[in-house]
C-alpha cells in the first residue's frame, strides 16, 4: 500500500493547530531564566547531587545561552523547551559523575569493534541503524536509555514493569506528536527508536545538536573551532561504557551524521571500528533538513523564515561533506563500506548483508529473521510521506544549489542525482 503523501503548504505562514496555540500561550505565562546558575540549581535540586567535575562545560553552555538570549525571535516556548533540555543534560551529568565515583570499574569497560554508521543527515542513517540494531547480538542505544543513561536511584518500575525513564521519554514523544503532528512522518522519536550517540555529548554541552533545534550559527562556529576529541574520548565513550557495564553485548551498532566532520576524533576513540558511510544527493538532504526545521520552527520562533533554513543547511551540508572528503584517508580502507541511498532503498537486507561482510559478522538465520520482523513492524512511510520540494517551497533552483557540491560528486561518482 502506498503511503499517504503529505504536502506542507504553510511553511512561511504557519496555520497553527489548537494544541500549538495552547502551548505557545502557556509558555508566555512562564518565566524562563536561561542562565547557568538556574540550570545548575534545578539539576542539583532534582538529584540531590553537586559533583559537576571539570567546569569547562559552563563556557559552552554560556555560548548557547548568550546566543538564545540575544535572539528576540525566539518564542517563550522555545526558551522553555531549551531550558528543560539543559536541565536534563545537567541532571545526567551529575548522575554520571556520581555513578563513576561509586563504580570506578566502569572506566575499564571496553567498547570493541563497533559498527558505526556515518553519513549525511536525512540520508538513510536512521533506517539503517534501526535495521542492524534489530539483530539482537548487537548492543544499541534506544532513545529512552540515551536520554537518561543513569536511572534515578529512588525510582522503581511501576506495576507494568516498565522503566520510568521509558514512560518519561514516551510522554515527551506524545507531546511532540500533539504539538508537531507531522514529526512522525519526518523523524520518529519513539522511546525504543535507536538514537544517535551524540546524546552522551549533551551532558558536556557540546555537539552539533543545538543546530537542529535552534538558529545557532555562533555556536556552530564555536563548536567547529574546538577539538572534539576530548568529548569523544570522554563524554561519548563514557556513556557507552555505562550502558555496556549495565547490559553487555559483544559489539555495538552506532550512528551519527556529526561523525562526518569529526572523523579524526571518531577514529581516535574507536580505532577498531567498522565504518559505514551513507551517500545521497546533497540537494535531497538539504530540502529535507530545511523543510523539517522550518516546520518545527513555528513553535520556537515568531517568524519561521524558511529561506534562512535553506541557506543555513546548504552551507552546513557543504561543510560536513568537505570535511568528510578531506579526512576520508583516515578511515580504514579494509573496514569502510559505502552505501548509496538509491541502492539501499532498493535492497534493505542486501545492504545489511554487505555491511556484515566488511564487519566480519555472520548473517545468521536468526539475525535475518529479526531484521525482517523489524521491517514488517516498521514499514517505510507508515506515518505518511512528506513531499519535499525545494523549488516550490523555497523558490530555489536545484541545479544552482548543486554546483557547490561538484567536489563531492567527483569524489563519489556513484551518488545519484535525485532532485532535478
N, C-alpha and C positions, 0 to 999 in steps of 0.2 A: 504494500500500500504506500503510495506517495505521501510524503509528509506535507503538512499544510504550509503554504508559502505565506510569510509574514512581511508586510511592507510597512516600514516606519515612515509615516508621512509628516510627522511633526517634530523633526529633529531641531529645527531652528526656532520654532514657536510651539513649545510643548502644550498639549491639551492634557492637563493634569487629571488624574483619577481622584475620586473622593479620598482614597487612602493616602495618596501622595499629598493632597492638600492638608489633610488632617495631620500628617507627620510634620510638614513644614510649619503649620500653625502651632503645633505643640512645642516644637523646638524654639520658637520665638519667645515662649514663656520661660525658658530655662536659661540661667546664666552659666556660661561655659568659660572657664579660665584655662586657656591654652598656655600653660606655663609648666616648667619643670617641677617646681615645688608642689603644684596642685596634683600632678600625676604621681609624684613620689609619695605624697601624703595619702592619696587614695589607695595606692598599691600596698603601702605599709599597713593601713587600716584593714584592708581586705585579708591580709595574710598574717599579720602579727609578726612579720619579719622585717629586718632592716639591713641585711648584708647585701650591699649593692655590688661589691667587687670594684675593679678599677672604674674611675668616674669619667672616663673619656666618652661614655655614652651621652653624657649631658651636653657636650658640644654638638653632637649630631642631632639630638632631639631639639636643641636650641635652633639649629638651622631649619628644621621642619617648622617649628612654631613661628619663627620670625617671618618665614615666607607666608604662612597661613594668616597670621595676624595682620600682615600688610595688605592682604587681598580683600578689598571691600565687596568683591563679587561673590565671595564665599557665603553661603547661607548659614543661618544658625543651625540648621540640621546637619550641614556638612561639618561644622565645627564640633557639634555634639558627637557625631559618629567618630570623628578623628580622635577626640578625647577618650571615648570609650575604648577604641582600639589601643591607644597608647597605654591606658591603664592595664589592659590585658597583657600587653607586651611587658610592662614593668612588673606586673604580678608574676608572670612566667620567669622573668629574670631573677626575682627574689627566691622563687621556689626552686629553680635550678641550682642557685648558689647554696641554698640550704641542703638540698639533696646531695650535692657533691661533697659538702662538708661532712655529712653523715655517712656517705658511701664513697670514699675516695677511690675505691677499686674500679669505679666506672671509668676513670681515666685510662685504665689498662685494657678496656674492651677494644677489640679490633673490628674494623669495617673493611672487609677484604673483597676484592674483585667485584665491586658493584657494577651494575649495568646502568649507565647514565644517559638519558635522552636529552640532547640539547637541540636547539633549533629555534627558528623564529616563533614568536607568539602567534597563535591562530594558524599554525602550520601542521596541525595534527598531533602535536606532542601530548596533549591531554588524552586523546583517544588511545594513542599508542601505549602510554604508560599504564592506563587502566586495563588494557588488554593483557599486557605482560604481567601486571600485578594480580590478575586472576589466577595465575599459576601459583598455587599455594606453597610451592617450595621456596618462593622468594619472599623477602620482607619488604613491605612498602608502608607508606605513611598516609592513612586516611586523614581527611581534614580535621575531624574531631580530635584526633590524637596530636596532630601537629599544632593545633591552636592551644592546647593545654597538655603539653607532654608530661608534666608533673601534676598528679591529682592533688586536690585539697585533702589533706590527711583527715580532716573532720568529716568528710563526706563518705557515704556508703551507697551502693546501688539500691534502688527502690525495689518495690515488690516485683517489678518486671525484670529485675536482674540486670538492667542496662546501666552502664556507667553514666553518672550525672553529667559528665563532660559531653557525652553524645547528645543528651537531651538539650543542653545549652546550645550546642552547635546547631542542632535541628531547629531550635527556636529562632536563632538568627536567620537560618535559611528560610523558614516560613515567613518571617518578617520581610526578608528581601523579596520574596516572590509576591507578597502583598503590595509592596510599595514599588517594585520594579517587575511587573508581570511578564516581561519578555526575557528576563535574565535566564530563565530555564532553557530557552532556545539558543542563547548565545554562549553562556558559560555556566554550566551546572555547578552548584556548590553544596551538594548534599553532604551530610556528615561522613558517609562512607566513601565518598569520592576521593580518589587518590590525588593528593595535593603536592604542591611544589615545596621542596625542602628549604626554600628561602624563608619559610615560616620561622626557621630557627635563627635567622639573622635579625628578625624583627625585635627580639628582646635586647639586641645590641644596637637597635635603631639605625640599621643600615639596609642595603639592598636597593634595587630599583622599584620596589613595590609601591612606594609613595606616588610614583609617576602614573600608576594605574587608577589611583583614587583621588588625585588632586592635580591641579596645574602647578607643577613644581620644577620649573627649569633651573632655578637656583640650586635646589637640592641635587638635580641631575649633574650639574657642573661640579658640585662639591663631591658627590659620590664618585664620579669618574676621575677626579683629580687625586683620589686617595687609593692606595694599595689595599685591595680587599683580601689579600692573603691571610692576614691575622683573623679576619672574620670567618673565612672558610675553615681555617685550621683550628679556630677557637669555637665560636658560637655554633656554626653549622655542624662541624664534626662532633662536638659535644652533645648536641641534640640527638644525633643519630645514635651515639653511644648509649645514651639514656634509654632510648627505645629498644635498642639491641639487648641491653642489660635486662630489661623487663621481659622481653619476648623475643628470644634469639632465633634467627634463621641463618642459613649458611651464606646467603648472598642477598644484596639489596637491589631493588629497581628504583631509580630516582629520575627526576626530570626537572629542568628549569630553563626557560629561554635566556635568562640572565647569563648563564654559563657561556653563551656565545661570545660575550665580550670579556669574559673572565677565564679564558682557557688556561692561562698561566696559574692563577690561584687554584683552579679546579684540579689540574694535574699534579700540582704540588701537594694537594690534600689527598687525592685518590690516584696515586701513580700506577696502580694495577687495574684501573677501571677499563671496562669496555665502553666505548663512546658511540652513541647512535646520533647522527646529525640529520635532522629533517630539513627538507628543502621545499620551498613553494614560491610561486611568483610573488615578489615583494608587493606588487600593487594589490593583489588579493588580500595580503596580510594587512596592508595599510588601510584599505577601505573597511575591512572588518574591525580593526582596532579603533579606527576613528569613529565608526558608527556606534560601536558598543560604548565607548567613552562619552560620546556626545549624548547618547540616550541616557546614560547614568547620571550625567551632569545636571539634569533637570531637578534633582534633589540637592545637589551640592553647590550649585551656582545659580545666581539670579538670572544670568543670561548664558544660554548653552554654547553659543558661538561655535557651530560645527567646523567653520573654517580654521579656527585655532587648532582643533584636534587633527584635522587633515595635515596642516603644516607641521605640527609637532611630531606626529607619528611618521610622516615622510622622512623627516630628519632623524628621528630616533631609530627607525629600522635601518636607515643608511649607516648610522654609527655602529649598530650591532653587527651588520654584515661586514663592514670594513674591518672591524676588529677580528671577526672570525676568519676572514680571508688572510689577514695579516699574521694571525697566530696559528694557522692551520698546521704548520710544520711541527707544532708542539704536541699534536695528537699522535698517539701510537699507530703507525700505519697498519700493523697487523691486528689491532683491536679497535678499529674505527670502521663503522658501516654507515654509508649514506643512504637515506630514504627519500625518494622523490614522492611528493604528495600525490600526484595522479596515479602512481603505481601502488601506493599504499591504499588509496581509496578503492582501487580495483581488486586488491587481494590482501585483506587484513591479515589473515592467518599465514599466508605465504611470506609476508613481510616479517612477521614474528619469527618464523622458522629460519629465515636468513640471518636474523639478528642472533638467534641461538647458536647458529653455526660459528659465527665470529666469536661469540662469548664462550664457546666450549661447553654449552649446556644442551643436554639431550631433550628433544621434543618428545616427551613420553605420551602415551595414550591418555593418561590422566590429565596431563597438562593441556593437551589439545581439547579434551572434553570440558575442562574448567574454563578455558578461553571461549569456547563455543557457547557455554552456558551464560557467560557474561554478555556476549554479543546478542544472544536471544533475549536476555532480560533488559538490555540497553540498546535497542536498535537506534541507529543514527537518525536524527530528525524526529524522534518520538514526541518532542515537545514543540514541533514546528520548525520551519527553516526560514530564518531571516534572510530577506533579499538585500544584498549589499550592492550598491550602485554608486560608484564614485562620480560618474557623470551627472546623474540626476540629483543625488543628494548633496554633492559638494561642488558641482559645476566645474569639475576638473577633467582634463584630457589624460587618459591612462598612458598614451604614448609619450606625452611630455613628462609625466611623472616617472616613467620607466627609464628615461635617459640617465638618471642619476645612478642607475644600477647596472650599467654596462659592465663594470668591473666584476660584478657577481655572476652574470650570465657567462662571461668569459672564463671565470674560474670553474663554474659548474654548468657546462653547456647542456646538460640533460634536463635542466629545470624548464618546465613547460609554461609558456605564457598562457594565462587563464583569462585575463581581463583585456579586451581589445577595444 
